[in-house]
Each structure stands twice: as C-alpha cells, then as structure tokens.
Amino acid sequence: MSAARTMIGTVEAVCVVHDERPIVGPFGRTSIDKRPVAGEVTVTEFGLRGDKVSNTRDHGGLAKAVYAYSAAEAERWEKELGRHLSPGWFGENLRIRGIAVSDAVIGERWVFSSGLVLEVTLPRVPCIVFGRWAGESKWVRRFAEQGDIGAYLRVVVPAAIQAGDSVEVLDPPDHQVTIRDFFGRTASAENLASLIADPEIVPEVLAEATKRLKQSRRKPALS
C-alpha cells in the first residue's frame, strides 16, 4: 500500500430494489429500479438486505456486492439531462457525497462510521437495460464515454448502514489503477502489471486485469 490517503464522505442515500420490472431477454426481469430506504440496512457479504439481483450473470456476487455512485456525478448528469435523478436512479445501492467514486483506486477500502468496510473492485458496465430505463437518446454510449460509471465494492467487514453515515477512504494501493482507468482502458501496462501482482487482488479483478494487460501488449506501437 502507498502512504495512507484520507478522504471523508457521507452516505446520502441507501437504496434497495423497489420493484422487479419485466424485460425482454434471458432473465425476464430487472432489479434496476432502486429507491432510498429509511433507517439502518444490514449489509452482508452478498450485499444489502432487502435488495435483489435479477441478472446474476452480470451483476451481484461477492466482488459486486454493493454498487456506489457519486452525488456530484449524478448532479452533473442532472444538469445535462435537465431533470432530477433521485438516489437509486443509476441502479446504485449507495449515493455517496464527497468521494469521486469513479476515480477510486481499485483495492482501496472505505471504512464507514457504522463499522462497515467495503473494498473497491470493478467498474459498472452500462447495458441495454440501463439504456431503456434511462429513456435518453444513445444513453449507453453517452454514459460510457463520460466515464462517470460508479464502482462495485466487495464487503470486507459486514455491518449495518444508513443515510448520514460518514465514510473514510484509506490505503489506496500503489498500482494507481482507478475505476475510470480500468473502464476506459487507459491504465498503463506497467500499472496493470502492478495491479495483477497485488497479493490481495480478488479473483474477478485479477481475471479482468490479466485480460486487459494482454490486450494492451498486443496494441501496435505508434509510428
């Protein structure tokens, strides 16, 4: 780990699925409709109690137990789209203020005032379901190109959480690969190799980082 960085944020909202919605496709339903809940919500290694994952191929699991989105990034989208985007609109479990979620370093840990500890793992990849949910022209492409995609986290220490809890960001790893870098494939081969060498890397991140490192090494050199 590098020298500890401390960043303090606040949980603006805790969101779980409001209602599963029918969709065309192999899973038949989506749990993207998340909405804020009042009071404490227990967080286990599989995510928030009361939440649900319909598409278990692409979402959920230990490495994607919790999805967080930045309040500042949501507000930027509100200005561009000209409408209010309430907590949960992005399908997030946590709307966080004071932390640049998409610029979090993979492997850094978030320590909440309730005792909950989460670890940043992977970027969210927008899909056609999200595009239909948003109802905006060319939404998936726009969302991806902007790069404000939010972060998945795994649960290191389970505990309850509620709106108003503080969160402290500690111990960013030395590899410096951020969620935005990883999603946009802009991380250097050197930093990807450093990420892969991290003894604490989770298997899902290792597999994806290894694939991306191989791809980066196949790119022809610029003349």
N, C-alpha and C positions, 0 to 999 in steps of 0.2 A: 504494500500500500504506500501511497505518497503521503506527504505531510497532511495531516487532517484538515479538511476544509469544513467549516461550519456554516450552514445556511438554515435559517429558520423560516418555516412556512406555516400555513394554517389550513386545516381541513374546512373548506367552505361548505361542502355537502357530501353526504354518504348516500349512495344510490344503489338500489337493487331493482330487479325486474318488476315492472308494473303489470305487464300482461304479455304473454306469448302471442305473436302475430303470425297468421298463416302466410307462407311464401311459396313460390314455385321453386322446386329443387329437391335434391335428395333428402333433405332434413325436414322439409314440410313446414317448419316453424322457425321463428327467430325470437331471440330474447333481447333485441337491441333496445326495446322500449324500457329504459331505466329511469327511475324517478327518486327524488330525495325522500328519506325516511327520518322521522324524529327519534331522538333517544339513542341509546347505545346499540350497536350491532356487533355481534360476535364474529370475529374473523378466524377461521380455521386454516389449515394448510391448503385447503381446496378453494378458499375464497370466503365471501361474505355470506353469513347465514341469511336465508331468505332470497338469495339470488339464484339464477339458473343459467345454464349454458345449453342452448339447443343444438348448435353445430359443434359437436365435440371433436371434430377433425381439425378445425382451425382455431378453436378458442378453448379456454379453460385448461385444466391440468395444473400440475404443481408449478411449472415455470410461468404460467399465465393466470395465476390465481386471482390477481387484482389488476384492474386497468385504471390508470390515473390520467387526468387531463388538466392542463393549466388554465386557471381562471383568466389570465392575461391573454392566452392564445384564443380562448373562447370569445373574449371581448373583441379581439381583432377581427374574428370571423363575423361577429355581430355587426360591426361597422361595415364590413364588405357586403354582407347579405342584406343588411337593413332590417333585421328582425332579432328578437330576443331568443337566445339559445339557452334554455334553462339547464341547470345541472342534470346530467344524465342524458342529454340530447346526443352527445357523441358516443353513447353506449358505455360511458365511464362509470366506474364504481366510486371513484373519489374525484371531486373537483378541488384542486389544490391552489391556493393563492400564495404567492411569494417564492415559488420554485419554478424555474424554467424546465418543466418536465421533459420536453422533447430534447433538451440539451443535457439531460442527466447522463452521467458516465455509467456504462454497463458494469454492474457489480457493486456500485455504491449502495450504502444502506441508509434507510430512512427510519429514524427512531421517533416514535410518537409518544406524546405525553402520557398516554394510557398504558404504555409498555409494549405496544405492538412494534415489531421490527419487520420491515419489508426490504427486499433487495431488488434493484433494477435489473431486468433480464433482457427483454426484447421489445422492438417497436411494434406498434399496431400496423397491420397492413390493411388498407381500406379495400372493401369488396363491393360487389354489385348490390348486395342487400343494404349496405350503408348508403349507396347512391340512391336507391329507391326511397329509403327512409328520409333522406335529406330533401328530396324533391327539387334539387337545384341542377341546372344545366351542367353537364360534364363534371359532376361533383367529385367522383373518384379521382379523376386526373388532377383537378384543381387542388384537392386535399393533399394528394401525394406530392405534387410539385411544390406546394408551400412548405411541406416538411414539418408542419406542426402536428405530428401524428400521435403524440402521447406515448406512454410507456406501460408495458406489462411489468408486474413485480411478483416475486415469489414470497411466501410467508416464512420468515426465519423464526420469529417468536410470535405465536398466536396470542391474541388479546382482543378486547372489545375496542370499538372506535366510535366516535360521534362527531358531528359538526362542531367546530370550535376548538377541537384538539390541535395542539401545536405539533409540528414535525421538524426534526433536526436532521440535516443531511450530513453524514460523516464518511470519512475514509474512501475517497474516490481512488480506484486502482491506478497504477502507474501507466497502464496502456493508453489511457486518454480517449478511448473509443466511446463516443456518445451515441445515444439513441438516434439522433439525427444523422450522424456519420454512417451508422450501420444501415439505416433505412435507405439513405441516399447513395450508398456505396461510394462514399468519399473518404472513408478511412484508409490510411496508407497501409501498404503491405507490412511495413515494419510494425505498425500499431496493431494490426490484426494478428500478426505472429505473437506479439506480446500478450494480447488477449487470450489466444489459444494456450499460451504457456502458463497462464494463471492457474495455480493448483486448486483454486476454489471455484473455477468456472463450472456452471451447471451443464449437463449433457446437451440440452436443447440449444444453448448458446454455442457450445463447442462445435456441434454439428454444422450449424449455420455459418459460423465464423470460418471453419475449415473450408466449406464450400466457396465462400466469398474470397478467401485468400487464394485458392486455386484459380478462380476466375480472374482475379486481379493480375496474377502472374502470367496469364495467357494473353493479356492485352498487348497489342503491338506497340513498340516504343514510338513516340512521336518523332518525326524527322525534322 
